[in-house]
């Protein structure tokens, strides 16, 4: 729905920008303060406004602490989380190794010169 609203606004000549926050799928039906904190922080930065989100930041910290405690109590959850973190790190490292646009252009120029 958000993408459709942005597209319609842009087509009508109205500047539009969408913000979203990642929420773990198992928490998507609940209020998740870390996501609210991320959205408000992003909005404030984009809009150039100062918003006091101290209460939300406190709730976000509390939510993260509770989740960490729940995960730590179950060795199976700890193992699953470690595996997910390793997968994320592997993907992130792979992205860091991707050539830049300048690297690709230089390689293409070299290839064309050598032909």
N, C-alpha and C positions, 0 to 999 in steps of 0.2 A: 504494500500500500504506500509506503514511504517513497519508493522509487517512482511510482505512478504520480504522486503528488508533486515531486520534484520535477518530473518531466513535463507535466501540465503547466506548472508555474513557469518553467523556463520557456516553454513554447509560447506562453502569454507575455513574455518579456519581463517576468518578475524574477529577480535573483532568488535562487533557492539553494540551500545547503542542508544536507541531512547529517545527523549525528546518530551514532549507534554505539552500544557498548556490548561487549561479549558477556554472556551470562551462562554459567554451566547449565547444561540441559536439564539436570535434575533439580535445578532451582528456578527454572524459567516461569513457573506458575506462582512464584512468591515474590515479595518485595526484596530486592537484593541491593542493599545500601552501597556496596562497592561500585555497582553499575551506575547508580544515581550520582555518586560522587564523581565518577569519570565523566559522565555526561555534563554535569554542571561545571566542572573544571574546564572541559573543552569548550563549552558554550561561553563561559566567561572570557577565556583567552581569545576566542574568535570575535566576540562582540566588544572586547576591550572594556569590560566592566568588572567591577570588584564585587563579588558576592560572598557573603559570610556563610560558608557551608560547614562551619565547625560542628554543629550537631550531627550532620550527615557523615562527616569524616569520623566522628566518634563511633557512630553506628557501624560504619564500614569496617573500622578496626575491630570492633566487637564481633562482627560477623566473620571476619577472616580468622580471628582467634578461635571462635567456636568451631569453625570448619577444620582448622588445623588440629584442634583437640580431638574432634570426632575421627578424623583420619588416623591420627597417631594411636588411637585405641585399638585399631584393627590392623594386624600385620598384613592382611590381604589388601587392604586399602593402601597401606604404605607402599607395598610392592607395585601395585597398579599405578600409583602416582609417580613413583620413581621411573617406571617404564614410560609413562606419558611424558615426563620431563626429559628423559633421554631422547625420545622421539622428537620432541620439540627442539631440543638442542641440535640434533642431527640436521633437521630441516633448516634451522637458523644458520648453522655453519655452512650448509650447502648454498644458501642464498648469499652468504658472504663471499663464497668462492666464485660466484657468477661473474663473468666479465662485464665491465662497464660498457656503455654505448661507445665511449671513446676507444676502448680496447677493441671492440668489434669493428669499428670503422677503420682503425689502423690495420687490423688483420685483413680486412677486405681490400684496403688500398694496396697492401703488400701482395696479396694474392693477385690482384689485377695487374700490378707492375710485373710480376713474375710470369705472366701469361704471354 
